Structures are given as structure tokens and as C-alpha cells.
Amino acid sequence: MALEYDVVILGGGTGGYVAAIRSAQLGLKTAVVEKGKLGGTCLHRGCIPSKALLRSAEVYRLAKDESESFGVMTGEVSLAFDRVQQRKQSIVDGLHNGVRALMKKGKIDVYEGIGRILGPSIFSPMPGTISVEYEDGRENEILIPQNVIVATGSRPRTLPGLEIDGTDVLTSDEALALDQLPASILIIGGGVIGIEWASMLNDFGVDVTVVEYSDRILPTEDADISREMEKLLKKRGIRFATSAEVLPGTLNKQAGSVSIEAKIGEGTETFTAEKMLVSVGRQANTEGIGLENTDIELDRGFIKVRNTYQTKESHIYAIGDVIGGLQLAHVASHEGIAAVEHIARTDAHPVDPDMVPKCIYSSPEAASVGITEQQAKDRGFDVKIGKFPFKAIGKALVHGESDGFVKIVADKATDDILGIHMIGPHVTDMISEAGLAKVLDATPWEVASLVHPHPSLSEVMGEAALAVDGKAIHM
């Protein structure tokens, strides 16, 4: 029997389930088709489990190496990695149960199978009917929606010649499931995910080397942030090779080790470790969902959409990692809400990339919103810069983490804030103030006029804002 819906969402990850909740709130009959577990990559193989491991790694480092500086004598500290993994899984399971409860609360139907878009058929003259296929042999179910939202997410990319075997050569998916830590690891890729893993594994006591193709790590971040991050991670013993091109066909796996060769300048260098983590971006999950039965177009593997998130088939929308752009969970959520509100003919607000906070949960943390200094110059702005270090902030000294700074990029002509970039303690929480400043089109003077509590880490925002015009108080 075919079942009719106002909205059917393919994929129950962060973007998909949030879109489903908003759809139900607007009174639309809604279904989600998810082949795995509700919550998707972010909950089960990304944001949440990796941050749980990062927190355990941070606590281990504090107890082992830094507690004495606070006058806390811990004695011998050991790591029970099995308990680290148990804690991570407990958090994931609890949140998964929460998402399932939200589906029930919203009276959202969830189909645990593979959803495929059918072409024109007896069910509809337009493509968009959904066939739900079950791996346990149950008969397919047919869903007839007025609108479809594709939210199938992404998966880790790899490089030619670096085939993932799940044992010696890993992606972040397999690394999250490790039952024991390697003595050493070679990380291919110095982007956000690579740097988070480098920081985490270093805190756990693993010998870490990062090989990055670009001329600096975190190449999409402001150059000052990249330099500071590399400097601080090097102080902890992490090694970096930048402007390094991994040579195809050089992967060599032997008992207990894996190695590759990379071209650096005019020569080559061999890198060897116990395991290798390939972290070179993510690719969209567009295969096997029936796109060939539609007029939907792809661009470099991602689904092309308008600013309303409609595809070339106007009743089929796409959101999240599958459309490229900023592949972040909070972006997918807001895109899902905007798509549903467009379907419901309410005021939809597409995501503006310049307004999206981006976070790196390494130690130190980094975060940013808006454009970098170089991007501002490339767009023709005459910029002025304010920069203030955490070492001049009392709460940072009390906290025991005073490395890093906040940098504000502003337009000389209008005084508008163009970008705010942070590296240091708890900046992934502090970036929301910067994000609100961007949304409200604030000037540095307006940020500085806010009375920041003392002592607090947030004082660095006020000081950086004053520094834009050379008026910082404590420097």
C-alpha cells in the first residue's frame, strides 16, 4: 500500500532529523527514511564521538602533565582506553535515544531502510516517489510525498593509492572504533579533522606526524590562526610536513608499520608510522538514491541547488553535506529548517556562509566567523586589524591556558566587522558572541561597548575590539 506524505526526508542525520522536526511543527505530515541510525554521521561517526574522545584526551593530559602546576599532586596517572571508548559510546547512545524520542514526540514516521527516488510511475507523473527497501527481505514500501528533501550526507574521501583497509590505513570512521591506541600515527591531511585527531592522539601519548598538501595547515582559516596552531602543536611534539604531495603507488604496509613517500620541493621524503589516518575531506553520498531517475544535476559530485535548496526538480530539495559548501552539522540543521519553511511558504532564511561560526576542537581550540584578512583584501576591502592575546587576560592565566589570541578584521571605510578569528581556551564557546556581532552588523566600537564580566575569558573580545582602533586597555 502506498502512503502519502507532505514531506519525505532521505537521511536522518543532523540536517534530516532537524528538518523533520520543523516540518512536523508546521503541521506537515512527515517521514524520514534512514538506512543506519538516526543522528547520522555527526552523532555516530563524527562530531559527538570525536569530541568525547578529545575531552578524555584533554583530561588525561591535564592529570598527567599539568595538574602539578595547579598544586594538585596526582601521582602516577594511567589511561584505560577501553573506558574512554565506553564513555564515548554511552554519550552517543544517550543522544541517539533522545533523537528517537523527538521523532515520536513529533509523530514523525521513521522507515529504517534504503530510500530510492523513483521516476514517473503509476504513483505520480513526476519523479519523487520513494521506494523504501529493506535488507531483511521485507517487501518494499512506497511513499508518495508532495516534497522530498535529500539529506544523505557524506563520507570520508581518500586518495588514489591509499586504499582504506580499516586496520593499517584508516579514515576517521575506523579510527573512532580503535580498541587500542597505536604507538605512532601518520595523518594525511592537515585540515580541521586532521588537526583535531593530531591534537587528541598526541594528548593520548601517540607519536603524531601530519602531512599536508597545502603550504600551511588549516588552509581555509586565517593565516595567523594557522601559524599559531602549528607553532603550539609543534611545542607539544607533533611534526608537520607542509607543501607535501603524497606520491601514488608508494604505500607500503609491513608487519606493524605503514609508510608513504611524499614530494616536498625538489626531493622526496618517506614517512613511516604504525598506522595511517587519511583525512582529506569528504564526498557526497549521492549513489544509489535514484538521482538518475530525475533531472537533478551534480557539480563536482555534489547536488546543485538554488538558494531555496530546491534542485532542478522544484519539489525535491537537498541540504547538508550532500550539497557541499560548509560541511558542518549546524549548517545542515539550518539548511533543513530553511528548506522546510520554503515548502510551507513561511519566511525562509537561507544560510549565509559569512555568518556561520566554524570551530576546531583541538587543544588549543580555534574558531572563526566571517572572512579572513586575505579574503577581505581579495574582495577589495581596505582593512584594519585588532588583535589581543590571551596572556593579558587574567581568567586565561587562572585557567592555565594563556596561549592564543583573538583577531578582528574590520572595514576601514564603514567600520563593519568582516571577520573574527580566535585561537585559545574555550573559543568554540566564545565564538557565538562574535557570530551575533556579525548577524547584527556590529562595529568594533559596539562590541567594545558591551561590559564584559571580569574576570572572564570573554574580556579578550572587548580588548580585541578596542585594539582595532589602537585603544586596547591592557596591552
Secondary structure as GFF3:
##gff-version 3
##sequence-region A 1 475
A	DSSP	beta_strand	2	10	.	.	.	ID=ss1
A	DSSP	alpha_helix	14	25	.	.	.	ID=ss2
A	DSSP	beta_strand	30	33	.	.	.	ID=ss3
A	DSSP	alpha_helix	40	45	.	.	.	ID=ss4
A	DSSP	alpha_helix	47	61	.	.	.	ID=ss5
A	DSSP	pi_helix	62	66	.	.	.	ID=ss6
A	DSSP	three_ten_helix	67	70	.	.	.	ID=ss7
A	DSSP	alpha_helix	81	105	.	.	.	ID=ss8
A	DSSP	beta_strand	109	111	.	.	.	ID=ss9
A	DSSP	beta_strand	114	117	.	.	.	ID=ss10
A	DSSP	beta_strand	130	133	.	.	.	ID=ss11
A	DSSP	beta_strand	141	150	.	.	.	ID=ss12
A	DSSP	beta_strand	154	156	.	.	.	ID=ss13
A	DSSP	beta_strand	169	170	.	.	.	ID=ss14
A	DSSP	alpha_helix	172	175	.	.	.	ID=ss15
A	DSSP	beta_strand	184	188	.	.	.	ID=ss16
A	DSSP	alpha_helix	192	203	.	.	.	ID=ss17
A	DSSP	beta_strand	207	211	.	.	.	ID=ss18
A	DSSP	alpha_helix	223	235	.	.	.	ID=ss19
A	DSSP	beta_strand	239	241	.	.	.	ID=ss20
A	DSSP	beta_strand	244	246	.	.	.	ID=ss21
A	DSSP	beta_strand	252	254	.	.	.	ID=ss22
A	DSSP	beta_strand	257	264	.	.	.	ID=ss23
A	DSSP	beta_strand	267	273	.	.	.	ID=ss24
A	DSSP	beta_strand	275	278	.	.	.	ID=ss25
A	DSSP	beta_strand	282	284	.	.	.	ID=ss26
A	DSSP	three_ten_helix	291	293	.	.	.	ID=ss27
A	DSSP	beta_strand	298	299	.	.	.	ID=ss28
A	DSSP	beta_strand	302	303	.	.	.	ID=ss29
A	DSSP	beta_strand	316	318	.	.	.	ID=ss30
A	DSSP	three_ten_helix	320	323	.	.	.	ID=ss31
A	DSSP	alpha_helix	329	343	.	.	.	ID=ss32
A	DSSP	three_ten_helix	353	355	.	.	.	ID=ss33
A	DSSP	beta_strand	358	360	.	.	.	ID=ss34
A	DSSP	beta_strand	365	370	.	.	.	ID=ss35
A	DSSP	alpha_helix	373	378	.	.	.	ID=ss36
A	DSSP	beta_strand	383	389	.	.	.	ID=ss37
A	DSSP	three_ten_helix	390	392	.	.	.	ID=ss38
A	DSSP	alpha_helix	394	399	.	.	.	ID=ss39
A	DSSP	beta_strand	405	411	.	.	.	ID=ss40
A	DSSP	beta_strand	417	424	.	.	.	ID=ss41
A	DSSP	alpha_helix	427	439	.	.	.	ID=ss42
A	DSSP	alpha_helix	444	449	.	.	.	ID=ss43
A	DSSP	alpha_helix	459	467	.	.	.	ID=ss44
###
